[in-house]
């Protein structure tokens, strides 16, 4: 009922926001030709006219419906100002200038000749409808608010320009309007720049109603589509889609000469509003960006080197989808900026305050839409006000830098490109739903933790895994932490059972017709607390723009009966008002699969054998249901493919299950890995001549299983007299050297940290020919089966001590297989290395024969003590260490068919096509 009431209270023109997918999965119709062929035109065909776009468009009838949709009375202009950002002279006006041409030209050369850096105020120079190629134009002059200088398409959306494009704007009050730049390339590193040379920066200039689509495809160089050098620039109602090259799509410049104080540099006051940003592809045709890919943002404000300077720029009312280039969708690198009321869908990464303080991050709606690397907000530096943000479906799991809301740690002495201290910031009244790392309290695990924050009245629901992550050093010190209601599969990744100010309570949110999770009639008491928020302004409205009042509740949504003025944006509510551009051709295309998260049980999937949808919390990834297979079980779903196309299939998998595709011709492409928790997995394949396939999840035909070794990595019982589970052959009693068998002892060295290991060596010179040994009897061995025994070896000495390891029958009378492990040979051969202390892994295989129990062992071999032969005096510690070695992390593995006890869980299937590269 809450959601029905919410939608009914909206004006008719706003109802599209209720229940709209906003995913851009189908392109709106457009009568604008996609051809980029040049047209022949004469420079003499120039006329002067006062025609406008409303009276001369040849496509007015064919586009009437879409134009009406874009030009409706619906406006994303908030009517309240309590949380509205204030920066420069920014307004929330959702309109564009009317084009009234003072001169119309019919060729590119005539346009270039008529334009220039000293155009007269009031000039509106128009290019006639048509398709053109190769534009290199300077636009400038001393325009005024009443008499701007405009270069425009005679009818916005009816002029398409391909080939090489370069537009430079200088002077003041200069407007570029209505052009479609498509299927060409930038003629320089910046396609549109707001300066004429280094000294003539554009002031109060405007870039509006333009479309840049699939430019620079196949180019290797670094390009920016829009580079703003000026001040008071407005970039609004544009359509940006299909950028593949390195270089942020839209950049607000903060460069200053070396030695200049950033605080004295020009202030930008840039306004970026009501734009569409889509299909920002990963580099090299990949399905997903690599974690190290950088400078592929959609929007970047500033530079690392000048982040301390004020920009006072605003990014508001924009729509972002499929921004896949890197881990930052919007990157803030300057001070006093606002990122407000943007919608981000199906994109890689986060909105990030990478550098620069005093940012306002508010009323943003972020939807992961099943993207396995979707993020939320990543916060760095101080003085931020982060309120009323709605984040759903953050999925970037294998990282310490991402999550729903990430409070980043800082470098001890950050360089210009380092991480500044997150401090003195308000993070309040935000909602995070169905996300991994819902609240990451120490992102990056850097040397300085976040501190002195106001973390109040946030709502986290349906958290995947621990809600609070990176909790090793605790919550941010010196902080006001109060009123937060959080819930997920567990409280915190450090095992905490309670955290002050974090109430572990299920809010019982329900999803309504508008697609948002909101409080329901079943919700518990969600009342906010009167928390200290320092000098920050109170949060008087909620994410919908509705007044909160004194009885407000936690999270971004305060249940109210007033009209909403903020809401998730859809593509038809941004971009040009006069026409509807086409979408990009697409470089990473999502292929439709049904019920990929098993929210609808087994619908659309075929199950065989021991395969089913489970609601067991130990087997579920998200939202209470995942598919589980065991033994010979299998799940599958049929999908249509394009022939000779590269695809990447991904899923979140727990356990040793494999998944992939079986093409129509029978070829299979499968991926498998064994993990104790859900992890992202992917497999890339080419469809060849096939146009259909089955998506499959199952157990492999055989599994690599581990025999049960007691205490294999020595975390306990590693004192010299008792190594739990193991037997030793060494010196005994007080009569040193009486048996001449050397020493088996404990060590605090460890191959993988937080555990011990076993040292093998000897204490007396007369033991130099001994073989101190460690062994264990392993029961339940399968007869006539190939086994692999491995261990990690570390030689602490300067000698060439080695270890013989292997397997014998239970009595130790018959050797089934053995091998000498030489540390130097392991290192030089590239053997697997441990994460700690420089161990290398040694492996050997043997057949168990008719044995059902075996003895595994490791024994010490050493050179003679050249300078101290014989003798009964105990060697000192330094001398002993010359010859000692360490062994750790024993494993005994074998291959066998999966049984009913072997199972795997699958969730979050996703299939995309892409143009090249790896997944």
Secondary structure, DSSP 8 states (H G I E B T S, - for coil): -HHHHHHHTS-GGGGGGSS---S--S-----S----------TT--B----BHHHH-TTTTTTHHHHHHHTSS-----S--SS----TT----------B-SEEESSHHHHHHH-BTT--TT-EEEE-SEEEEEEEEEE--B--SSS-EEEEESSTTSEEEEEEEEEEE-SBSEEEESEEEES-EESSSEEEESEETTTEE-BS-EEES-EEESTTTT--S--EEEEE-SBS-EEES-EEE---SSS-SEEE-----TT--GGGS-----EEES-EEEEE--GGG-SS--TT--S--SEEEE-GGGTTSB---EEES-EEEEE-SSSEEEEEESBS-EEES-EEES-SEEEEEEE-S--EEES-EEE-TT-TTEEEEEE-SS--EEES-EEE-----S-SS-SSEEEE-B-TT--TTS----BS-EEES-EEES-BTSEEEEETT-SB--BS-EEES-EEEEEEEEEEES-TT-S-BT-EEESEEEEEEEEETT--S-BTTEEE-----EE-TTS-EE--TT----B------TTS----B-TTS-B--TT-BSSS----SS--S-----GGGSS-SS--------SEEEE--SSTT-TTTTTT-EEESSEEEE--GGG--STT-EEEEETT-EEEEEEE--TT-EEEEEEEEEESEEEEEEETTS-EEEEE---SS-EEEEEEEE-TT-SEEEEEEEE-SSEEEE---TTTT-SS-EETTEETT-EEE---SSSTTSS---EEEEES--SSSSS-EEEEE-SBGGGTT---EEEEEE-S--TT-EEEEEEEEEE-SSS--EEEEEEEETTSSSEEEEEEE-HHHHHHTT--B-SSTT-EEEEEEEE-TT-SSEEEEEEEE----TTS-S-SSB--HHHHHTT-EEEEEEEEEEEE---TT-EEEEEEEEEEEESSS--
